[in-house]
Structures are given as C-alpha cells and as structure tokens.
Amino acid sequence: MKQLVANYWNSFSFVGLVFATLLFSASVTPSLLPRHYAVQGLLSGLSLAIGYGVGMAGLWFYLFLELPELAQPRQRIAKRIIVALVAVIIVTFLWQMTAWQNSVRVLMEMPQLETAYPIRVVGIAAVFGAILVGMGRLFGRCVVFVSQKLQRFVPPRIAHAIGFALVAFVALLLTNDVVVKRLLDSADQAFLRIDKIVDDDLDQPQDSVLTGSEASLVSWESIGRQGKIFLGKGPTQQEIAEFHGRDVQRPIRVYVGMRTKATMHERARLALEELKRVGGFEKSVLIVATPTGTGWLDPSAVDTVEYLHRGDTAIVSMQYSYLPSWITILVDPQRSIRSATILFEEVYGYWKTLPPESRPRLYLHGLSLGSLGSEVSADLYTIFEDPIDGAVWSGPPFPSKNWNHIVANRNEGTPVWLPEFRDQRLVRFTTQKNALKSGAPWGPIRAVYLQHASDPMIWFSPDLAWSSPAWLQEPRGPDVSPDLRWYPVLTFLQIACDLPMATAVPLGYGHNYAPSSYIDAWIAVTEPEHWTEQKTDDLKALFKKRETPKP
C-alpha cells in the first residue's frame, strides 16, 4: 500500500507541484469582497490546478527546446532549497489568510471570521484541485495516446502538435456543447421559474389607475416576479404624506414584463400607451428606468426619488431578461442596450411632442446591466435639439461604453474610483460619501454615476489577467483592503469569483447601493422644490430604519 501511494505521488511533476503551491498560496490573498470559505476553497482549488498546468507546460517547453538539465546531485540540492522556500511561503500565507479576509470585512462592517476558516478552505481546495488536476492528466494521456498513433505516419514533434490540437478540439467541443450549454439551460430554466413566482403578499391591484389591474393594458399574469414587486411594494401616498405632511400625490409606476408581448418594440409601445393611460405625462418628473438582468429595480433608487418629489413622479420600465446581470452580461450584453434604447425612443418620441412648459422633466436611470443599457439609450443626435434633463446611473458594469470613455479621459490626478470629468457641468461621480457639491455650476443636462471602489461589476476586466488596474493605485477607495495586491492571472480569477457574490455584502459596499447615496444623487440631478439639508437628513434617517430588500 505504501509503495502504491509512493508511486502515485512520484507520478506528479515536481515543477508542477511547486507552481500549484505558489498559485494556491497567492489565491488566499484578499480581493474586493470577503469570500465564504466554500467560494475561497473553489477558487484556491482552481488556482492550484492552473498552477500545476502552468508548471507542466513550462517544463514541457524547456524539455522541448532540449536545454541542459542539472546533474542529479545538484537537482537534489535545488529541490530541497525550493521545497524549504515553498513551505515557508505556504505556511505564511495560510497563517495570514484569516487576517486578510478580515481586512476586507472590517471595512464593510461585517463580523470577523473564526480560526476554522483556513482549514475548511484547504480541505475544499485540495479535493477540487485534485479533481481538476486529474482531468488535466487525463487530457495529457489522451494527447500521448493520439500522438503515439500518429507517429506511425509523421515525425514525433508534428505528431505531438497534431495530437494536442485534436484532443483540445474535442475537449472544447464537449465543454461548450455539453457542459456549458447544459449549465446555461439549467440556469435559464431555474431563473424562469423564479420569475414566475408570485409572493404571497402581492395581490393584483384593484384600482383601475394602477398597472396590472383589470383595466390595465398590461395583464398582471404576464408581469414577472420583480415587476410585480416594483408595482406592488412602492411607497403609498399616505406614507409619503407622513413624511411631508401635505401636498403629496400617489406615484405612478408602469412596468411591462417579458411575457407581456413577443418583441421589445411591442413591449415598448405598450409601455408608452399604459404610461399615457395612467397619467404619467401629467407628473412633474418622468423617469425611464432600465432594470437589472433579473428585471429588478432597486427600491433604494426608485422609492427615494418618489419621496423627494412628494409622489409627483412617474417611472416606466420594461423587462428584457430574467437572468442575473453577471450571467446576462456574459451571454448577451447587448440585450439591455436594445431594450433601453427601444423604450427610451418610444417615450421620448411622444414626450418631445408635448408643450415644453407643461410636460414632465425627463430622466434616465439604471443599475448594473440597466446602467449599461440606459447610458447609451439617449443618443446625442436624437436628443440634441430637445435634450433630456439628466440621469442617475449606479454600478455601471465594466463594458459600459460611455462610462469607460469618461473614466479614461478623467482629469489628471483624480482617482479612477472617484474621477472628475472636465468642469463637471455635465457628469459627476460619487461614492458612499457625497462628492457632488464640487465643480462648476451644472449645465442643462445633469448626469451622475454612483459607484463603489469595492464593486467587482465595475472593476472586473479581462486585462486584469496581464495588467495591474488603475483602481489599485494610490489613493485607494475607502472600501478596498490595503492588503490587496495584483498578481497576473490570479487577480483576474479573484475578481471574477467576486462577481456572483457582488450583492452578498452590506448596503453601501460592493454592488449594493444604499438609499443615502441615491438621495444625494437624485437631489443633485433633479433639484426637488423647497428642499433643505434638514429634509435630506430626515429622509436618510427614514430609509436607514427600514429594511431594503435585495434582488
């Protein structure tokens, strides 16, 4: 038995194990968000397997070039020195693992971890890493098998190359057509079922003025779960009156679900007709809001603006997906752009025919994937003669075209997580702390980007694999760990693993935007009448007391 274990252990590459250990060690360093031990274990197992593969590839290339090898005595000495150094590194990193995670949790006001965290991580990483390495070794054996068959007809090196290409092609084919497709299909079906769920406390509206009622152009049954929540759980006229005292109205909300009509154009036209039916164009403030991938509209954003304007608001939105933003952005990132543009053009086309002195002020809003679509929905050439009034965009994901252009051309000396753009008359940025009161007076259009330095949806990028990001330069954002360092490939994996967990943190961090930040943004963009600093404090206190639901 001992001999079998020894033979199995000796079958592994020493160089591969060294690289596997080094990447495993680096994987436990902090990233933007704190990680559950299961997530960290899977990430570390993946890093371990990648490290082993990198080591094996490097060794193969070295031997392929037929470079000289160390003599056996020197090899033994070199291996002992390397083992000692690697042992020191892994022990040090494991010792620091909990402290590194807590350095992020402290910034986000989360409970600190217990000492069992590293043990759980190592256990999961070892199992998952072993499975992945085993799959890699199986791949290698298949390459050798095919290569040996081909060597009857072609030279060995050509046989190796062809064998590798053939096995890689088959593996990719199986992965894409079987594994990935089935995973996406399963996710699609799972989130479709969630979208059809109706919460027990959500009944069809009885008032004919409300969207989803019997008199509505939009049937209640065709609206997805998040749309029903948006329509049924906003602040009532009475609740707004309790804050303001008098002169309040009932806010108007219009939402069209994916199942309401077959195409985006049909849904957008229906949304416009419903908006006209319920009197949306008779309000003072009209917001075209693009939801997240699941169809969710953040109550922190929409409820606050309704309070700020005493209910004299109308918000119209249209669902384009029921998958989470981080999946939709990988599968079809253009979907939110198409939906946002089509809805805006329908609403704007009617709005600009109304008398300027009596029509509502027109604004845009979007969070996450909604921001990606919303920020490009109002094409400059479309609105040039009759511009909209402004926008509030939060958590703009990394492919956002306009956001990327503005950040790349920010004023010199301003950090990427809180940039300043030109004289700030058109667009401003803010974070947890209000940064909207600086700069020149606002121009005719006011746009605000609300972003967190710890939001992986914003800061993830493919070039993290080979380039250190600007958001790690000093000064860092207030919610980014000082222990976070950039490592090639590894930081890319770490931030990628943060994406699904982006909302699993307290309000005001990651991809969770707090009502207080939205209040500051909406005040700057919409300038509510007769508003005071005291009212701002009171409204923030009101929203701080209540529970803000997550998607």
Protein Blocks (a to p, Z undefined) as FASTA:
>chain_A
ZZmmmmmmmmpcfklmmmmmmmmmmmmpccfbdcdfklmmmmmmmmmmmmmmmmmmmmmm
mmmnopacddfklmmmmmmmmmmmmmmmmmmmmmmmmmmmmmmmmmnopacddfklmmmm
mmmmmmmmmmmmmmmmmmmmmmmmmmmmmmmmmcfklmmmmmmmmmmmmmmmmmmmmmmm
mmmmmmmmmmmmmmmpccfklccdfblkbghiakbmbdfklpcfklmmmmmmcccfklmm
mmnopapaddddddddfklpmbfklmmmmmmmmmmmnopmmpmbdcdddddfkopacfkl
mmmmmmmnnopacdddddfbfbdfklmmmmmmmlmmmmmmmmmmmmmmmmmmpcfklmcc
dddddehjlmmmmmmmmgfklmmmmccfbdcdehiafklmklmmmmmmgcehiafklcce
hjllmbccddfbdcklgcjdddfbdcdddddfklmklmgcfklmmpccfklpccddfkbc
fkbccdehklmmmmmmmmmmmmmccehiajbccfklmmmmmmmmnopghiafklmmmmmm
mmmmpccddZZ
